[in-house]
Amino acid sequence: MAKKTKKTTKKPTSKKRTSKASKKAAGSDGATRPARNPKTTEKTRKRVISLAEGVVKSSLAGREPKLEVPTRALSNTKWNKSRRILQMGSAAQERQLFNLNQSKKFMQTLLHAKGVKELLDRDKTSSLRGMFYQGLHTISGTKEKTFDDQSESDGILEDLEVSLGSLREELHIFAKKRGTMVGNITVVDNGDEIDCRRMGTGGYAIPSICEPSVIQFKDVQADFVLHVEKDTVWQRFNEDRFWETHNCILTEGSGQPPRGVRRMLHRLNKELGLPVICLLDCDPWGHYIYSVIKQGSISLAFESERLAIPDARFLGLRAHDYERCDLSDDVQIDLNDRDIKRAKQILDYPWFKGDRGWKKEIQLLLKNGFKMEVESLITKDISYVTEVYVPERLEAEDWLA
């Protein structure tokens, strides 16, 4: 086994340690604001009412009611090279009540808008699943259900976000918690102080809503954030207390990180100046996860400003690690046709296309004909990834950006 590096690994340089947004979210006496800002709630409520009034006005004037919804698709997504993020374009589509191909979505949009207004009026929140059931019923006189499944409901809620120009959190809707954090930071979560150094084996569950009015940062001693793809890898780092010996914050997103995790990473980077370093699988899906963290995603391009981290770095696993780490054939997972197609698509992304390092990385992956998971490093030693692989890469600043 390769020689282990000392625990005094060189840390990525961070810019600052205090969050202006977090200070603003707390009063002069340190007390936190309510989780839901009354001014924002009222602003969102007025937008919902305006949407409904537009439909009523058209109806009373004898015109067909219509809704205009910004297009959430690749064709309406633009790469802002100077800002290094994906952004939504200006294209929009109409939803007409009397168009048979659009009438169902038209009514679904108004149904969820009604549900959102009820949440705002009562100052309550609901989950995505809860909103699905809140709007689910069989239309009177038919056997037609308002929603076939939750994915249909979730899509309508995203349409509402972009139509109203309001974030999901501002609609008082949250998603299922998925993602964990531990390390040298204390957070104040809706008034409760949580020391992420003392979270045992389970860690702090990153909430769906991570806005400054809900989460504030306190006593931040970390030098960087290490984000790993899966809980299994996170558990190894936590058990080995990597975050303690290398003075960092350790997060995981259970695969493709949800908005809450991405928002947390974004805030740690932008407000605290902490570099975000990603340890992901050596496959097209690990590369895509990094792309989403770094530039944003097509489906959520309207949220890139608060989610994307252009300076995020990809530490590994890398295609040449098979030879560099002297791994056995057992760790090889053959690329299938879907993997190959996805890798070529990613290689053509404008933010990867002109990057020599990424071009070389993906081409070597395709040449190898196999992919690898971070867990494959266990074949070297149970703690090889925490005691050798990551410390050596950090020391050498061996990453892709």
C-alpha positions as a LaTeX table, in Angstrom:
\begin{tabular}{lrrr}
\hline
Residue & $x$ (\AA) & $y$ (\AA) & $z$ (\AA) \\
\hline
Met1 & 0.00 & 0.00 & 0.00 \\
Ala2 & 1.23 & 3.50 & $-0.77$ \\
Lys3 & 2.87 & 5.42 & 2.01 \\
Lys4 & 0.36 & 7.31 & 4.14 \\
Thr5 & 0.60 & 11.08 & 4.27 \\
Lys6 & 0.67 & 12.97 & 7.52 \\
Lys7 & $-2.54$ & 14.46 & 8.83 \\
Thr8 & $-1.18$ & 17.98 & 8.26 \\
Thr9 & $-2.44$ & 18.04 & 4.68 \\
Lys10 & $-2.22$ & 21.43 & 2.97 \\
Lys11 & $-5.69$ & 22.95 & 3.02 \\
Pro12 & $-7.31$ & 24.89 & 0.18 \\
Thr13 & $-7.25$ & 28.59 & 0.96 \\
Ser14 & $-10.59$ & 30.09 & 1.97 \\
Lys15 & $-11.48$ & 33.78 & 1.89 \\
Lys16 & $-13.42$ & 34.56 & 5.04 \\
Arg17 & $-15.20$ & 33.07 & 8.00 \\
Thr18 & $-18.23$ & 35.26 & 8.69 \\
Ser19 & $-21.48$ & 35.21 & 6.77 \\
Lys20 & $-23.05$ & 38.60 & 6.05 \\
Ala21 & $-26.33$ & 36.93 & 5.15 \\
Ser22 & $-26.30$ & 34.99 & 8.41 \\
Lys23 & $-25.60$ & 38.14 & 10.42 \\
Lys24 & $-28.43$ & 39.89 & 8.64 \\
Ala25 & $-30.74$ & 36.97 & 9.42 \\
Ala26 & $-30.14$ & 37.44 & 13.14 \\
Gly27 & $-31.09$ & 40.38 & 15.27 \\
Ser28 & $-28.61$ & 42.51 & 17.20 \\
Asp29 & $-29.11$ & 40.26 & 20.21 \\
Gly30 & $-28.35$ & 37.18 & 18.14 \\
Ala31 & $-31.98$ & 36.03 & 18.02 \\
Thr32 & $-33.03$ & 34.56 & 14.70 \\
Arg33 & $-35.85$ & 35.84 & 12.56 \\
Pro34 & $-38.95$ & 33.74 & 11.98 \\
Ala35 & $-38.35$ & 30.91 & 9.50 \\
Arg36 & $-40.75$ & 32.53 & 7.01 \\
Asn37 & $-40.28$ & 36.20 & 6.23 \\
Pro38 & $-43.69$ & 37.98 & 6.44 \\
Lys39 & $-42.74$ & 40.49 & 3.72 \\
Thr40 & $-41.68$ & 37.74 & 1.33 \\
Thr41 & $-44.83$ & 35.77 & 2.13 \\
Glu42 & $-47.06$ & 38.75 & 1.34 \\
Lys43 & $-45.16$ & 39.45 & $-1.88$ \\
Thr44 & $-45.60$ & 35.84 & $-3.00$ \\
Arg45 & $-49.26$ & 35.88 & $-2.00$ \\
Lys46 & $-49.89$ & 38.95 & $-4.18$ \\
Arg47 & $-48.26$ & 37.19 & $-7.14$ \\
Val48 & $-50.54$ & 34.19 & $-6.72$ \\
Ile49 & $-53.60$ & 36.45 & $-6.53$ \\
Ser50 & $-52.44$ & 38.35 & $-9.63$ \\
Leu51 & $-52.17$ & 35.06 & $-11.52$ \\
Ala52 & $-55.75$ & 34.16 & $-10.59$ \\
Glu53 & $-57.07$ & 37.65 & $-11.32$ \\
Gly54 & $-55.62$ & 37.48 & $-14.83$ \\
Val55 & $-57.66$ & 34.34 & $-15.50$ \\
Val56 & $-60.82$ & 35.90 & $-14.05$ \\
Lys57 & $-60.36$ & 39.11 & $-16.03$ \\
Ser58 & $-60.05$ & 37.21 & $-19.31$ \\
Ser59 & $-63.10$ & 35.10 & $-18.53$ \\
Leu60 & $-65.30$ & 38.10 & $-17.68$ \\
Ala61 & $-64.18$ & 39.84 & $-20.88$ \\
Gly62 & $-65.19$ & 36.83 & $-22.96$ \\
Arg63 & $-61.62$ & 35.90 & $-23.84$ \\
Glu64 & $-60.08$ & 32.47 & $-23.49$ \\
Pro65 & $-58.16$ & 32.22 & $-20.18$ \\
Lys66 & $-54.44$ & 31.66 & $-20.70$ \\
Leu67 & $-51.36$ & 31.22 & $-18.56$ \\
Glu68 & $-47.81$ & 31.99 & $-19.66$ \\
Val69 & $-45.19$ & 29.59 & $-18.34$ \\
Pro70 & $-41.43$ & 30.02 & $-18.98$ \\
Thr71 & $-40.01$ & 27.04 & $-20.87$ \\
Arg72 & $-37.92$ & 24.73 & $-18.69$ \\
Ala73 & $-35.96$ & 22.89 & $-21.39$ \\
Leu74 & $-32.50$ & 22.69 & $-22.97$ \\
Ser75 & $-33.73$ & 24.86 & $-25.85$ \\
Asn76 & $-34.37$ & 27.70 & $-23.38$ \\
Thr77 & $-31.20$ & 27.25 & $-21.33$ \\
Lys78 & $-28.19$ & 29.46 & $-21.97$ \\
Trp79 & $-24.58$ & 29.13 & $-20.85$ \\
Asn80 & $-23.39$ & 32.42 & $-19.39$ \\
Lys81 & $-19.66$ & 32.13 & $-20.04$ \\
Ser82 & $-18.66$ & 35.22 & $-18.06$ \\
Arg83 & $-20.60$ & 34.13 & $-14.96$ \\
Arg84 & $-19.93$ & 30.41 & $-15.56$ \\
Ile85 & $-23.48$ & 29.30 & $-14.83$ \\
Leu86 & $-26.52$ & 28.02 & $-16.71$ \\
Gln87 & $-29.37$ & 30.51 & $-17.00$ \\
Met88 & $-32.94$ & 30.31 & $-18.25$ \\
Gly89 & $-33.79$ & 32.14 & $-21.46$ \\
Ser90 & $-36.84$ & 34.28 & $-22.23$ \\
Ala91 & $-38.91$ & 31.70 & $-24.12$ \\
Ala92 & $-42.33$ & 30.88 & $-22.69$ \\
Gln93 & $-45.31$ & 28.75 & $-23.63$ \\
Glu94 & $-49.01$ & 29.43 & $-23.30$ \\
Arg95 & $-51.47$ & 27.18 & $-21.51$ \\
Gln96 & $-54.98$ & 27.62 & $-22.81$ \\
Leu97 & $-58.12$ & 26.41 & $-21.10$ \\
Phe98 & $-59.89$ & 25.45 & $-24.33$ \\
Asn99 & $-56.93$ & 23.67 & $-25.94$ \\
Leu100 & $-57.42$ & 19.94 & $-25.29$ \\
Asn101 & $-53.65$ & 19.37 & $-25.20$ \\
Gln102 & $-53.16$ & 22.10 & $-22.59$ \\
Ser103 & $-56.37$ & 22.24 & $-20.57$ \\
Lys104 & $-55.34$ & 19.64 & $-18.00$ \\
Lys105 & $-52.07$ & 21.40 & $-17.17$ \\
Phe106 & $-53.92$ & 24.72 & $-17.13$ \\
Met107 & $-56.31$ & 23.44 & $-14.48$ \\
Gln108 & $-53.53$ & 21.67 & $-12.54$ \\
Thr109 & $-51.59$ & 24.94 & $-12.38$ \\
Leu110 & $-54.57$ & 26.82 & $-10.94$ \\
Leu111 & $-55.30$ & 23.96 & $-8.54$ \\
His112 & $-51.79$ & 24.09 & $-7.08$ \\
Ala113 & $-51.86$ & 27.91 & $-7.07$ \\
Lys114 & $-54.97$ & 27.66 & $-4.89$ \\
Gly115 & $-53.14$ & 25.22 & $-2.57$ \\
Val116 & $-50.15$ & 27.56 & $-2.32$ \\
Lys117 & $-52.40$ & 30.51 & $-1.43$ \\
Glu118 & $-53.94$ & 28.46 & 1.38 \\
Leu119 & $-50.47$ & 27.73 & 2.77 \\
Leu120 & $-49.52$ & 31.39 & 2.61 \\
Asp121 & $-52.78$ & 32.54 & 4.18 \\
Arg122 & $-52.40$ & 30.13 & 7.09 \\
Asp123 & $-48.61$ & 30.54 & 7.38 \\
Lys124 & $-48.17$ & 26.79 & 7.00 \\
Thr125 & $-45.73$ & 24.69 & 4.99 \\
Ser126 & $-46.26$ & 21.45 & 3.09 \\
Ser127 & $-44.10$ & 18.80 & 1.48 \\
Leu128 & $-44.10$ & 17.99 & $-2.22$ \\
Arg129 & $-45.88$ & 14.77 & $-1.32$ \\
Gly130 & $-48.38$ & 16.69 & 0.76 \\
Met131 & $-49.14$ & 19.05 & $-2.14$ \\
Phe132 & $-49.77$ & 16.07 & $-4.39$ \\
Tyr133 & $-52.38$ & 14.70 & $-2.00$ \\
Gln134 & $-53.80$ & 18.14 & $-1.27$ \\
Gly135 & $-54.68$ & 18.56 & $-4.93$ \\
Leu136 & $-55.57$ & 14.92 & $-5.66$ \\
His137 & $-59.20$ & 14.09 & $-6.32$ \\
Thr138 & $-61.45$ & 12.65 & $-9.01$ \\
Ile139 & $-63.11$ & 15.33 & $-11.14$ \\
Ser140 & $-66.85$ & 15.36 & $-10.53$ \\
Gly141 & $-68.84$ & 13.41 & $-13.13$ \\
Thr142 & $-65.75$ & 11.69 & $-14.55$ \\
Lys143 & $-63.21$ & 9.03 & $-13.69$ \\
Glu144 & $-60.39$ & 11.48 & $-14.37$ \\
Lys145 & $-57.97$ & 12.20 & $-11.51$ \\
Thr146 & $-56.39$ & 15.60 & $-11.13$ \\
Phe147 & $-52.89$ & 14.04 & $-11.04$ \\
Asp148 & $-51.73$ & 10.63 & $-12.23$ \\
Asp149 & $-48.70$ & 10.57 & $-9.92$ \\
Gln150 & $-46.48$ & 12.81 & $-7.81$ \\
Ser151 & $-43.98$ & 13.49 & $-10.59$ \\
Glu152 & $-46.78$ & 15.18 & $-12.55$ \\
Ser153 & $-47.63$ & 17.28 & $-9.48$ \\
Asp154 & $-43.96$ & 18.18 & $-8.86$ \\
Gly155 & $-43.58$ & 19.42 & $-12.44$ \\
Ile156 & $-46.57$ & 21.73 & $-12.09$ \\
Leu157 & $-45.12$ & 23.16 & $-8.87$ \\
Glu158 & $-41.86$ & 23.93 & $-10.68$ \\
Asp159 & $-43.90$ & 25.63 & $-13.41$ \\
Leu160 & $-45.51$ & 27.75 & $-10.69$ \\
Glu161 & $-42.10$ & 28.72 & $-9.35$ \\
Val162 & $-40.92$ & 30.14 & $-12.67$ \\
Ser163 & $-44.33$ & 31.64 & $-13.53$ \\
Leu164 & $-44.55$ & 33.52 & $-10.24$ \\
Gly165 & $-40.84$ & 34.30 & $-10.05$ \\
Ser166 & $-40.84$ & 32.77 & $-6.58$ \\
Leu167 & $-38.68$ & 30.02 & $-5.17$ \\
Arg168 & $-40.25$ & 26.81 & $-3.86$ \\
Glu169 & $-39.35$ & 27.88 & $-0.34$ \\
Glu170 & $-41.26$ & 31.12 & $-0.88$ \\
Leu171 & $-44.30$ & 29.04 & $-1.84$ \\
His172 & $-43.96$ & 27.39 & 1.61 \\
Ile173 & $-43.20$ & 24.00 & 0.03 \\
Phe174 & $-40.35$ & 21.73 & 1.07 \\
Ala175 & $-38.90$ & 18.46 & $-0.21$ \\
Lys176 & $-37.90$ & 15.32 & 1.64 \\
Lys177 & $-34.64$ & 15.74 & 3.55 \\
Arg178 & $-31.74$ & 13.97 & 1.82 \\
Gly179 & $-28.13$ & 14.71 & 2.64 \\
Thr180 & $-25.90$ & 14.89 & 5.71 \\
Met181 & $-23.25$ & 17.19 & 7.17 \\
Val182 & $-20.64$ & 16.98 & 9.91 \\
Gly183 & $-17.54$ & 19.03 & 10.69 \\
Asn184 & $-16.06$ & 22.16 & 12.17 \\
Ile185 & $-19.08$ & 24.44 & 12.06 \\
Thr186 & $-22.04$ & 25.31 & 14.28 \\
Val187 & $-25.36$ & 26.13 & 12.62 \\
Val188 & $-28.44$ & 27.78 & 14.05 \\
Asp189 & $-31.44$ & 25.95 & 12.60 \\
Asn190 & $-34.69$ & 27.87 & 13.18 \\
Gly191 & $-33.35$ & 29.10 & 16.52 \\
Asp192 & $-31.78$ & 25.80 & 17.65 \\
Glu193 & $-27.97$ & 25.84 & 17.91 \\
Ile194 & $-26.41$ & 22.68 & 16.47 \\
Asp195 & $-22.72$ & 21.86 & 16.80 \\
Cys196 & $-21.86$ & 19.73 & 13.76 \\
Arg197 & $-18.75$ & 18.47 & 15.59 \\
Arg198 & $-20.98$ & 16.53 & 17.97 \\
Met199 & $-23.37$ & 14.67 & 15.69 \\
Gly200 & $-22.26$ & 11.09 & 16.37 \\
Thr201 & $-22.44$ & 8.53 & 13.58 \\
Gly202 & $-25.57$ & 9.94 & 11.95 \\
Gly203 & $-24.57$ & 13.55 & 11.30 \\
Tyr204 & $-26.76$ & 16.61 & 10.84 \\
Ala205 & $-29.58$ & 16.06 & 8.34 \\
Ile206 & $-29.42$ & 18.94 & 5.85 \\
Pro207 & $-32.93$ & 20.39 & 5.60 \\
Ser208 & $-34.80$ & 21.11 & 2.40 \\
Ile209 & $-34.97$ & 24.83 & 3.18 \\
Cys210 & $-31.53$ & 26.31 & 3.89 \\
Glu211 & $-32.26$ & 30.01 & 3.49 \\
Pro212 & $-30.58$ & 32.57 & 5.82 \\
Ser213 & $-33.90$ & 33.16 & 7.60 \\
Val214 & $-33.86$ & 29.48 & 8.63 \\
Ile215 & $-30.17$ & 28.51 & 8.81 \\
Gln216 & $-27.38$ & 30.73 & 10.14 \\
Phe217 & $-23.68$ & 29.88 & 10.42 \\
Lys218 & $-21.73$ & 30.28 & 13.65 \\
Asp219 & $-18.29$ & 29.31 & 14.96 \\
Val220 & $-16.91$ & 28.24 & 11.57 \\
Gln221 & $-13.38$ & 26.86 & 11.87 \\
Ala222 & $-13.20$ & 24.76 & 8.68 \\
Asp223 & $-10.83$ & 25.44 & 5.78 \\
Phe224 & $-12.88$ & 23.75 & 3.06 \\
Val225 & $-15.89$ & 21.54 & 2.31 \\
Leu226 & $-15.45$ & 17.97 & 1.08 \\
His227 & $-18.60$ & 16.77 & $-0.65$ \\
Val228 & $-18.86$ & 13.04 & $-1.34$ \\
Glu229 & $-21.42$ & 11.37 & $-3.55$ \\
Lys230 & $-22.93$ & 8.72 & $-1.31$ \\
Asp231 & $-23.69$ & 7.99 & 2.30 \\
Thr232 & $-21.51$ & 4.85 & 2.32 \\
Val233 & $-18.41$ & 6.93 & 1.55 \\
Trp234 & $-19.50$ & 9.68 & 3.95 \\
Gln235 & $-19.75$ & 7.11 & 6.76 \\
Arg236 & $-16.13$ & 6.07 & 6.21 \\
Phe237 & $-14.94$ & 9.68 & 6.38 \\
Asn238 & $-17.03$ & 10.37 & 9.47 \\
Glu239 & $-15.94$ & 7.24 & 11.30 \\
Asp240 & $-12.29$ & 8.07 & 10.56 \\
Arg241 & $-13.02$ & 11.66 & 11.70 \\
Phe242 & $-11.46$ & 13.06 & 8.55 \\
Trp243 & $-13.23$ & 16.37 & 9.11 \\
Glu244 & $-11.41$ & 16.71 & 12.44 \\
Thr245 & $-7.90$ & 15.77 & 11.35 \\
His246 & $-8.14$ & 17.81 & 8.14 \\
Asn247 & $-10.22$ & 20.71 & 9.48 \\
Cys248 & $-13.12$ & 20.64 & 7.04 \\
Ile249 & $-16.85$ & 20.21 & 6.68 \\
Leu250 & $-17.99$ & 16.88 & 5.27 \\
Thr251 & $-21.24$ & 16.62 & 3.28 \\
Glu252 & $-23.02$ & 14.01 & 1.15 \\
Gly253 & $-26.02$ & 14.22 & $-1.16$ \\
Ser254 & $-27.12$ & 10.59 & $-1.56$ \\
Gly255 & $-26.25$ & 10.64 & $-5.26$ \\
Gln256 & $-27.61$ & 13.59 & $-7.19$ \\
Pro257 & $-27.78$ & 16.21 & $-4.40$ \\
Pro258 & $-31.20$ & 17.76 & $-3.80$ \\
Arg259 & $-31.77$ & 21.52 & $-3.72$ \\
Gly260 & $-31.27$ & 21.73 & 0.03 \\
Val261 & $-27.77$ & 20.25 & $-0.16$ \\
Arg262 & $-26.83$ & 22.34 & $-3.19$ \\
Arg263 & $-28.11$ & 25.47 & $-1.46$ \\
Met264 & $-26.12$ & 24.64 & 1.67 \\
Leu265 & $-22.94$ & 24.12 & $-0.38$ \\
His266 & $-23.57$ & 27.35 & $-2.28$ \\
Arg267 & $-23.95$ & 29.34 & 0.94 \\
Leu268 & $-20.86$ & 27.78 & 2.53 \\
Asn269 & $-18.90$ & 28.77 & $-0.57$ \\
Lys270 & $-20.33$ & 32.24 & $-1.28$ \\
Glu271 & $-20.92$ & 33.52 & 2.24 \\
Leu272 & $-18.00$ & 31.91 & 4.06 \\
Gly273 & $-15.52$ & 31.64 & 1.19 \\
Leu274 & $-15.01$ & 27.90 & 1.75 \\
Pro275 & $-13.73$ & 25.98 & $-1.28$ \\
Val276 & $-16.04$ & 23.10 & $-2.27$ \\
Ile277 & $-14.19$ & 19.95 & $-3.32$ \\
Cys278 & $-16.10$ & 16.98 & $-4.74$ \\
Leu279 & $-15.21$ & 13.30 & $-4.38$ \\
Leu280 & $-17.44$ & 11.49 & $-6.87$ \\
Asp281 & $-17.52$ & 8.26 & $-8.86$ \\
Cys282 & $-15.51$ & 7.83 & $-12.04$ \\
Asp283 & $-18.46$ & 7.52 & $-14.39$ \\
Pro284 & $-20.67$ & 9.80 & $-16.53$ \\
Trp285 & $-23.13$ & 10.13 & $-13.67$ \\
Gly286 & $-20.45$ & 11.30 & $-11.21$ \\
His287 & $-19.31$ & 13.78 & $-13.86$ \\
Tyr288 & $-22.89$ & 14.97 & $-14.31$ \\
Ile289 & $-23.35$ & 15.44 & $-10.55$ \\
Tyr290 & $-20.23$ & 17.62 & $-10.53$ \\
Ser291 & $-21.55$ & 19.57 & $-13.52$ \\
Val292 & $-24.83$ & 20.26 & $-11.72$ \\
Ile293 & $-23.03$ & 21.40 & $-8.55$ \\
Lys294 & $-20.68$ & 23.59 & $-10.56$ \\
Gln295 & $-22.85$ & 25.15 & $-13.29$ \\
Gly296 & $-26.44$ & 24.34 & $-12.36$ \\
Ser297 & $-28.96$ & 22.09 & $-14.07$ \\
Ile298 & $-31.19$ & 22.52 & $-17.10$ \\
Ser299 & $-34.42$ & 21.87 & $-15.21$ \\
Leu300 & $-33.48$ & 24.35 & $-12.47$ \\
Ala301 & $-31.63$ & 26.92 & $-14.58$ \\
Phe302 & $-33.90$ & 29.59 & $-13.09$ \\
Glu303 & $-32.25$ & 28.89 & $-9.70$ \\
Ser304 & $-28.58$ & 28.82 & $-10.76$ \\
Glu305 & $-27.89$ & 32.14 & $-9.04$ \\
Arg306 & $-28.47$ & 30.51 & $-5.64$ \\
Leu307 & $-27.36$ & 26.95 & $-6.37$ \\
Ala308 & $-24.40$ & 26.87 & $-8.78$ \\
Ile309 & $-20.79$ & 26.94 & $-7.51$ \\
Pro310 & $-18.55$ & 27.83 & $-10.51$ \\
Asp311 & $-15.37$ & 27.39 & $-8.44$ \\
Ala312 & $-16.20$ & 23.84 & $-7.27$ \\
Arg313 & $-13.38$ & 21.32 & $-7.84$ \\
Phe314 & $-13.48$ & 17.66 & $-8.85$ \\
Leu315 & $-10.98$ & 15.68 & $-6.76$ \\
Gly316 & $-11.82$ & 12.20 & $-8.05$ \\
Leu317 & $-12.24$ & 9.30 & $-8.58$ \\
Arg318 & $-10.26$ & 9.68 & $-11.85$ \\
Ala319 & $-9.95$ & 7.45 & $-14.90$ \\
His320 & $-6.16$ & 7.01 & $-14.47$ \\
Asp321 & $-6.59$ & 5.97 & $-10.82$ \\
Tyr322 & $-7.01$ & 2.37 & $-11.96$ \\
Glu323 & $-3.30$ & 2.28 & $-12.76$ \\
Arg324 & $-2.13$ & 5.03 & $-10.42$ \\
Cys325 & $-3.65$ & 3.26 & $-7.39$ \\
Asp326 & $-2.82$ & $-0.21$ & $-8.72$ \\
Leu327 & $-6.43$ & $-1.40$ & $-8.48$ \\
Ser328 & $-7.51$ & $-4.91$ & $-9.44$ \\
Asp329 & $-9.72$ & $-5.91$ & $-12.36$ \\
Asp330 & $-12.48$ & $-6.64$ & $-9.86$ \\
Val331 & $-13.35$ & $-2.94$ & $-9.53$ \\
Gln332 & $-14.06$ & $-2.49$ & $-13.25$ \\
Ile333 & $-17.72$ & $-1.96$ & $-14.23$ \\
Asp334 & $-18.18$ & $-2.13$ & $-17.99$ \\
Leu335 & $-19.61$ & 0.96 & $-19.66$ \\
Asn336 & $-22.96$ & 0.24 & $-21.30$ \\
Asp337 & $-24.44$ & 2.03 & $-24.32$ \\
Arg338 & $-26.27$ & 4.50 & $-22.04$ \\
Asp339 & $-23.03$ & 5.33 & $-20.20$ \\
Ile340 & $-21.16$ & 5.92 & $-23.45$ \\
Lys341 & $-23.90$ & 8.14 & $-24.85$ \\
Arg342 & $-24.02$ & 10.15 & $-21.62$ \\
Ala343 & $-20.23$ & 10.59 & $-21.50$ \\
Lys344 & $-20.20$ & 11.96 & $-25.04$ \\
Gln345 & $-23.02$ & 14.37 & $-24.17$ \\
Ile346 & $-21.11$ & 15.65 & $-21.15$ \\
Leu347 & $-17.94$ & 16.02 & $-23.20$ \\
Asp348 & $-19.91$ & 18.33 & $-25.49$ \\
Tyr349 & $-21.07$ & 20.61 & $-22.67$ \\
Pro350 & $-19.60$ & 24.08 & $-23.42$ \\
Trp351 & $-18.04$ & 24.34 & $-19.94$ \\
Phe352 & $-16.21$ & 21.01 & $-20.45$ \\
Lys353 & $-15.66$ & 21.17 & $-24.20$ \\
Gly354 & $-12.87$ & 23.73 & $-24.07$ \\
Asp355 & $-11.22$ & 22.30 & $-20.95$ \\
Arg356 & $-8.20$ & 20.14 & $-21.75$ \\
Gly357 & $-8.27$ & 18.40 & $-18.39$ \\
Trp358 & $-11.91$ & 17.33 & $-18.69$ \\
Lys359 & $-11.50$ & 16.36 & $-22.33$ \\
Lys360 & $-8.61$ & 14.08 & $-21.39$ \\
Glu361 & $-10.53$ & 12.67 & $-18.41$ \\
Ile362 & $-13.65$ & 11.68 & $-20.34$ \\
Gln363 & $-11.71$ & 10.40 & $-23.33$ \\
Leu364 & $-9.67$ & 8.13 & $-21.04$ \\
Leu365 & $-12.87$ & 6.89 & $-19.40$ \\
Leu366 & $-14.22$ & 5.92 & $-22.83$ \\
Lys367 & $-10.90$ & 4.38 & $-23.86$ \\
Asn368 & $-10.79$ & 2.29 & $-20.68$ \\
Gly369 & $-14.29$ & 1.01 & $-21.40$ \\
Phe370 & $-15.15$ & 0.77 & $-17.72$ \\
Lys371 & $-16.24$ & 2.95 & $-14.82$ \\
Met372 & $-15.35$ & 2.82 & $-11.11$ \\
Glu373 & $-16.95$ & 3.78 & $-7.82$ \\
Val374 & $-15.16$ & 5.56 & $-4.98$ \\
Glu375 & $-15.88$ & 2.46 & $-2.87$ \\
Ser376 & $-13.47$ & 0.52 & $-5.10$ \\
Leu377 & $-10.59$ & 2.07 & $-3.09$ \\
Ile378 & $-11.62$ & $-0.20$ & $-0.22$ \\
Thr379 & $-9.89$ & $-3.02$ & $-2.10$ \\
Lys380 & $-6.62$ & $-1.32$ & $-1.13$ \\
Asp381 & $-7.51$ & $-0.80$ & 2.53 \\
Ile382 & $-10.66$ & 0.03 & 4.48 \\
Ser383 & $-9.35$ & 3.57 & 5.14 \\
Tyr384 & $-7.25$ & 4.05 & 2.00 \\
Val385 & $-9.60$ & 6.78 & 0.73 \\
Thr386 & $-9.38$ & 8.82 & 3.96 \\
Glu387 & $-5.73$ & 8.18 & 4.90 \\
Val388 & $-4.03$ & 8.08 & 1.50 \\
Tyr389 & $-6.09$ & 8.94 & $-1.57$ \\
Val390 & $-7.76$ & 12.21 & $-0.55$ \\
Pro391 & $-4.86$ & 13.58 & 1.58 \\
Glu392 & $-2.42$ & 13.02 & $-1.29$ \\
Arg393 & $-4.72$ & 14.68 & $-3.84$ \\
Leu394 & $-5.28$ & 17.66 & $-1.53$ \\
Glu395 & $-1.56$ & 18.01 & $-0.88$ \\
Ala396 & $-0.81$ & 18.01 & $-4.62$ \\
Glu397 & $-3.88$ & 20.14 & $-5.45$ \\
Asp398 & $-4.65$ & 17.41 & $-7.94$ \\
Trp399 & $-8.17$ & 18.17 & $-9.09$ \\
Leu400 & $-10.17$ & 19.26 & $-12.12$ \\
Ala401 & $-12.03$ & 22.57 & $-12.11$ \\
\hline
\end{tabular}
